Amino acid sequence: MPPGKGFYGRQSRGGKSSERRMAPLYLLAALPVLGIVAWLGMAFLGGGDSTADPGAEASPGSDAQTGQPKPTQPPIAPTRNPAIRTGGTNEGTAELPANPPKPDIKEYLIAGGNRFELPLTAHAGVEDDFGTDRGGGLKHAGVDFSLVGLKNAIVESACAGTVVETGADEGYGLHVIVDCGAGFATVYGWLQTTRVAQGNLVSKSTVVGMGEPDGFLHFEIRYNGVAVDPADFVQIPGREVIPWTPTPTPTQTPTVTPTKEPTETPTPKATAKPGQTPAGSAGTGPPPPPPPPTETPTMGPPTATPTITPTPTRTPTPTRTPVPPKNTPTPLPRSQ
């Protein structure tokens, strides 16, 4: 290129050319360096919002990057020592038999049973499960739901039925018992107050009482007077129930009676004549073939049997009985 004709020649510096000037190369090379310096400055001096507290940490219930609250996780209630709770170790206990009575399979939750539902709309988790060993041969006969941190905990009937008992004792505190029918009954123990009386009809939405704040609710299901695991009939948090599919009954295949094979009739041996070797004895040839079967003549059509005409029987002509002769009168003697 001739001198003075390039972008950086005299024509370009004169300002008369309409061509665009190119940036100096040293400025283009300095851009990456400026980016690195800016990044280091933000790292050491602290970037972001100037109003934020550099020493502040994200709250446990919020996202560390966005600061937005996370979805509420289902609370898990800590298991409290029954000895320090109201009722002690005998709270809601019973002697559970080894073979308790079992209801129909359709009553179970795995088979779609819907007789029961949870008696609480809100709780703080499960403190104690069914079957916990309490010593002395006693087992926990229900499920204890924690009410820690809850106020005005409403307790509803878990089934439709009739209130058969309201009262207080050492094992269940202030409690309500509802007869659910079909041999079932439900128990609601350690209430603060009751809202029903004996003989009242209740449904699944009927409030039977109020739970004690920071206390617990003892929920129990009985069948024929024996406590059964509530998790078999209602969904307990933390104990997932897998639906049950009934096993189809296999169709029995009829037994096939084997047909006996016909027994082969042995061929009679021919009697050897004097001076001859019997057939089949050692040193002789194969036995003679059996005689051919005698052909049975085919019978023709049956001969027509002539029909015999019966001979008519002659009826004899009756013989006429002769008429007896008339008596001839004897003449009287003549007088002389």
C-alpha positions as CSV (number, residue, x, y, z in Angstrom):
1,M,0.0,0.0,0.0
2,P,1.5,3.4,-1.0
3,P,2.5,5.7,1.9
4,G,-0.2,8.0,3.1
5,K,-3.0,5.8,1.6
6,G,-3.8,3.7,4.7
7,F,-6.2,4.2,7.5
8,Y,-3.5,5.8,9.6
9,G,-2.1,8.0,6.7
10,R,-2.3,11.6,6.0
11,Q,-5.7,11.4,4.3
12,S,-7.3,9.7,7.4
13,R,-5.8,12.4,9.7
14,G,-7.1,15.2,7.5
15,G,-10.7,14.3,8.3
16,K,-11.8,14.4,4.7
17,S,-12.3,10.6,4.3
18,S,-15.6,9.0,5.3
19,E,-14.0,5.7,6.2
20,R,-14.2,4.6,9.8
21,R,-11.0,4.6,11.9
22,M,-9.9,1.4,13.7
23,A,-9.3,1.5,17.5
24,P,-5.6,1.2,18.5
25,L,-4.5,-2.3,19.2
26,Y,-3.2,-1.6,22.7
27,L,-6.8,-0.6,23.8
28,L,-8.1,-3.9,22.5
29,A,-5.4,-5.8,24.4
30,A,-6.2,-4.0,27.6
31,L,-9.9,-5.1,27.8
32,P,-9.2,-8.5,29.3
33,V,-6.8,-7.0,31.8
34,L,-9.5,-4.5,32.9
35,G,-12.0,-7.3,33.3
36,I,-9.7,-9.3,35.5
37,V,-8.9,-6.2,37.7
38,A,-12.7,-5.5,38.1
39,W,-13.3,-9.1,39.1
40,L,-10.5,-9.0,41.7
41,G,-11.8,-5.8,43.1
42,M,-15.3,-7.2,43.6
43,A,-13.9,-10.3,45.2
44,F,-11.8,-8.4,47.8
45,L,-13.9,-5.4,48.4
46,G,-17.3,-7.2,48.4
47,G,-19.8,-6.7,45.6
48,G,-23.6,-6.8,45.4
49,D,-26.1,-4.8,47.4
50,S,-24.3,-2.1,49.5
51,T,-27.2,-2.2,52.0
52,A,-26.8,-5.9,52.8
53,D,-25.0,-7.0,55.8
54,P,-21.8,-8.8,54.8
55,G,-21.8,-10.9,57.9
56,A,-25.5,-11.9,57.6
57,E,-26.1,-15.6,56.9
58,A,-29.1,-17.2,55.1
59,S,-31.9,-18.3,57.4
60,P,-32.4,-22.1,57.8
61,G,-35.8,-21.9,56.1
62,S,-34.7,-19.8,53.1
63,D,-32.6,-20.5,50.0
64,A,-29.0,-19.4,50.3
65,Q,-28.9,-18.0,46.8
66,T,-32.3,-16.4,46.3
67,G,-33.2,-15.8,50.0
68,Q,-36.7,-17.0,49.3
69,P,-38.5,-19.2,51.9
70,K,-38.5,-22.9,51.2
71,P,-41.6,-25.0,51.2
72,T,-42.6,-26.1,54.7
73,Q,-41.4,-29.6,55.5
74,P,-43.7,-31.9,57.6
75,P,-42.5,-31.6,61.2
76,I,-41.2,-34.6,63.0
77,A,-42.1,-34.6,66.7
78,P,-39.4,-35.7,69.1
79,T,-40.3,-38.8,71.1
80,R,-40.7,-37.6,74.7
81,N,-40.1,-39.9,77.6
82,P,-43.5,-41.3,78.6
83,A,-42.4,-41.2,82.3
84,I,-42.3,-37.4,82.3
85,R,-45.6,-37.0,80.4
86,T,-49.0,-36.8,81.8
87,G,-50.1,-40.4,82.5
88,G,-46.6,-41.8,82.8
89,T,-45.7,-45.2,81.4
90,N,-49.2,-46.5,81.8
91,E,-50.6,-43.9,79.4
92,G,-52.9,-45.6,76.9
93,T,-51.5,-49.1,77.5
94,A,-53.1,-52.5,77.3
95,E,-52.2,-56.2,77.2
96,L,-52.3,-57.0,73.5
97,P,-53.0,-60.7,72.6
98,A,-50.8,-62.6,70.3
99,N,-53.6,-63.4,67.9
100,P,-56.1,-60.5,68.0
101,P,-59.4,-60.7,66.1
102,K,-59.2,-59.5,62.6
103,P,-61.9,-57.7,60.6
104,D,-62.8,-58.3,57.0
105,I,-60.1,-57.4,54.5
106,K,-62.3,-54.7,53.0
107,E,-61.9,-52.7,56.2
108,Y,-58.2,-52.3,55.8
109,L,-56.7,-49.2,54.2
110,I,-54.6,-51.3,51.8
111,A,-57.9,-52.8,50.4
112,G,-59.6,-49.4,50.1
113,G,-61.3,-49.3,53.5
114,N,-62.6,-45.8,54.2
115,R,-64.4,-46.2,57.5
116,F,-61.8,-44.0,59.4
117,E,-59.8,-40.8,58.8
118,L,-57.3,-38.8,60.9
119,P,-58.9,-37.1,63.9
120,L,-56.7,-34.0,63.6
121,T,-56.5,-31.4,60.8
122,A,-53.1,-30.2,62.1
123,H,-50.5,-31.8,64.4
124,A,-46.7,-31.6,65.0
125,G,-45.9,-35.2,64.2
126,V,-46.1,-38.6,65.9
127,E,-44.6,-39.0,69.3
128,D,-45.3,-42.6,69.9
129,D,-46.4,-45.5,67.7
130,F,-48.7,-48.5,68.3
131,G,-47.1,-51.5,70.1
132,T,-44.3,-49.7,72.0
133,D,-43.2,-51.8,74.9
134,R,-44.0,-50.1,78.2
135,G,-42.9,-52.9,80.5
136,G,-44.7,-55.4,82.6
137,G,-46.3,-57.0,79.6
138,L,-48.0,-53.7,78.6
139,K,-47.9,-52.2,75.1
140,H,-48.9,-48.8,73.8
141,A,-52.4,-49.4,72.4
142,G,-52.6,-46.4,70.0
143,V,-50.8,-43.5,68.3
144,D,-49.8,-40.3,70.1
145,F,-49.9,-37.2,68.0
146,S,-47.9,-34.2,69.2
147,L,-49.6,-30.9,69.7
148,V,-46.5,-28.9,70.5
149,G,-46.7,-25.3,69.2
150,L,-50.4,-25.6,68.3
151,K,-53.2,-23.7,69.8
152,N,-56.9,-24.5,69.6
153,A,-56.2,-28.0,68.2
154,I,-59.6,-29.3,67.1
155,V,-60.2,-33.1,67.5
156,E,-62.8,-34.6,65.2
157,S,-64.4,-38.0,65.2
158,A,-62.5,-40.4,63.0
159,C,-65.7,-42.3,62.1
160,A,-69.4,-42.0,62.0
161,G,-71.1,-43.5,65.0
162,T,-72.4,-43.0,68.5
163,V,-70.7,-41.6,71.6
164,V,-70.7,-44.4,74.2
165,E,-68.4,-42.9,76.9
166,T,-67.0,-39.5,78.1
167,G,-65.0,-39.3,81.3
168,A,-61.5,-39.2,82.8
169,D,-59.1,-41.8,84.2
170,E,-55.4,-42.3,84.8
171,G,-54.7,-44.1,81.5
172,Y,-56.5,-41.9,79.0
173,G,-57.1,-38.6,80.9
174,L,-60.2,-36.7,79.7
175,H,-61.3,-38.9,76.8
176,V,-64.2,-39.7,74.5
177,I,-65.1,-43.2,73.1
178,V,-67.2,-43.5,69.9
179,D,-68.8,-46.7,68.7
180,C,-68.2,-46.9,64.9
181,G,-70.3,-50.0,64.2
182,A,-69.2,-53.4,62.8
183,G,-67.4,-54.1,66.0
184,F,-65.1,-51.0,65.8
185,A,-64.6,-48.2,68.4
186,T,-62.3,-45.2,68.5
187,V,-60.7,-43.6,71.6
188,Y,-59.6,-39.9,71.9
189,G,-57.5,-39.5,75.0
190,W,-55.9,-36.6,76.9
191,L,-58.2,-33.9,75.7
192,Q,-58.4,-30.4,77.2
193,T,-62.2,-30.2,76.8
194,T,-65.0,-32.3,75.4
195,R,-67.7,-31.1,73.0
196,V,-70.0,-34.2,73.0
197,A,-72.0,-36.2,75.5
198,Q,-72.9,-39.9,75.8
199,G,-75.5,-40.9,73.3
200,N,-74.7,-38.2,70.7
201,L,-74.6,-39.2,67.1
202,V,-71.4,-38.0,65.3
203,S,-70.0,-38.0,61.8
204,K,-66.4,-37.7,60.5
205,S,-66.7,-33.9,60.7
206,T,-68.1,-33.7,64.3
207,V,-65.8,-32.0,66.8
208,V,-65.5,-34.3,69.9
209,G,-63.1,-32.1,71.9
210,M,-60.1,-29.8,72.0
211,G,-56.5,-30.9,72.3
212,E,-54.3,-29.6,75.1
213,P,-51.8,-27.0,73.9
214,D,-48.2,-28.4,73.9
215,G,-49.7,-31.7,74.8
216,F,-50.6,-34.8,72.7
217,L,-53.6,-36.7,71.5
218,H,-53.9,-40.4,72.1
219,F,-55.8,-42.0,69.2
220,E,-56.9,-45.6,69.4
221,I,-58.9,-48.0,67.3
222,R,-60.5,-51.1,68.8
223,Y,-62.0,-54.1,67.1
224,N,-64.2,-56.3,69.3
225,G,-62.8,-54.6,72.4
226,V,-59.1,-55.3,71.4
227,A,-56.8,-52.5,70.3
228,V,-55.5,-52.7,66.8
229,D,-52.9,-50.8,64.9
230,P,-54.5,-47.5,63.6
231,A,-52.0,-47.5,60.7
232,D,-53.9,-50.5,59.2
233,F,-57.0,-48.3,58.8
234,V,-55.9,-44.7,58.5
235,Q,-52.9,-43.0,56.9
236,I,-50.4,-42.3,59.7
237,P,-47.6,-39.8,58.7
238,G,-44.4,-41.5,58.1
239,R,-46.0,-44.9,57.5
240,E,-46.8,-45.2,53.8
241,V,-49.5,-47.8,53.0
242,I,-49.1,-49.6,49.7
243,P,-52.5,-50.5,48.1
244,W,-53.2,-54.2,48.2
245,T,-54.3,-56.1,45.1
246,P,-56.2,-59.3,45.8
247,T,-54.6,-62.4,44.3
248,P,-56.9,-64.0,41.8
249,T,-58.0,-67.5,42.7
250,P,-56.5,-70.0,40.2
251,T,-59.0,-72.1,38.2
252,Q,-58.4,-75.8,39.0
253,T,-57.7,-77.8,35.9
254,P,-59.7,-81.0,35.9
255,T,-57.6,-84.1,36.4
256,V,-57.3,-86.2,33.2
257,T,-57.8,-89.9,33.8
258,P,-55.3,-91.8,31.7
259,T,-56.8,-94.3,29.4
260,K,-55.5,-97.8,29.9
261,E,-53.8,-99.3,26.8
262,P,-55.3,-102.5,25.6
263,T,-53.4,-105.6,26.7
264,E,-52.0,-107.6,23.9
265,T,-53.4,-111.1,23.9
266,P,-50.5,-113.6,23.8
267,T,-50.4,-115.9,20.8
268,P,-51.0,-119.5,21.8
269,K,-48.0,-121.7,21.2
270,A,-48.4,-124.6,18.8
271,T,-48.1,-128.0,20.3
272,A,-45.2,-129.9,18.9
273,K,-45.8,-133.3,17.4
274,P,-43.7,-136.3,18.5
275,G,-40.3,-136.1,17.1
276,Q,-40.4,-132.4,16.3
277,T,-38.8,-129.5,18.2
278,P,-41.2,-127.1,19.8
279,A,-41.4,-123.7,18.3
280,G,-39.4,-121.0,19.9
281,S,-36.9,-123.4,21.5
282,A,-33.2,-122.9,21.3
283,G,-31.4,-123.9,18.2
284,T,-34.5,-123.5,15.9
285,G,-35.5,-120.8,13.5
286,P,-38.1,-118.1,14.1
287,P,-41.6,-119.3,15.1
288,P,-44.1,-119.8,12.4
289,P,-46.3,-116.9,11.7
290,P,-49.8,-117.0,13.2
291,P,-52.5,-118.3,11.0
292,P,-54.4,-115.7,9.1
293,P,-57.6,-114.6,10.7
294,T,-60.7,-116.4,9.4
295,E,-62.8,-114.2,7.3
296,T,-66.3,-113.7,8.6
297,P,-68.8,-113.9,5.8
298,T,-70.9,-110.8,5.4
299,M,-74.5,-111.5,6.0
300,G,-76.9,-110.4,3.3
301,P,-80.1,-108.7,3.8
302,P,-82.4,-110.5,6.1
303,T,-84.9,-112.9,4.5
304,A,-88.4,-111.7,4.6
305,T,-90.5,-113.9,6.9
306,P,-93.9,-114.7,5.4
307,T,-96.9,-113.6,7.3
308,I,-99.2,-116.5,8.3
309,T,-102.8,-115.7,7.8
310,P,-104.8,-117.3,10.7
311,T,-107.4,-119.9,9.7
312,P,-110.9,-118.6,10.5
313,T,-112.6,-120.6,13.2
314,R,-116.1,-122.0,12.3
315,T,-118.8,-121.3,14.8
316,P,-121.0,-124.5,15.1
317,T,-124.7,-124.0,14.4
318,P,-126.7,-124.6,17.6
319,T,-128.9,-127.7,17.5
320,R,-132.6,-127.1,18.0
321,T,-134.0,-128.8,21.0
322,P,-137.0,-131.1,20.0
323,V,-140.4,-130.2,21.3
324,P,-141.7,-132.9,23.6
325,P,-144.8,-134.8,22.2
326,K,-148.1,-133.8,23.4
327,N,-149.8,-136.1,25.9
328,T,-152.6,-138.1,24.3
329,P,-155.6,-138.4,26.6
330,T,-156.5,-141.9,27.6
331,P,-160.0,-142.8,26.4
332,L,-162.5,-143.6,29.1
333,P,-163.8,-147.1,29.1
334,R,-167.2,-147.5,27.5
335,S,-170.0,-148.7,29.7
336,Q,-171.7,-151.9,28.4
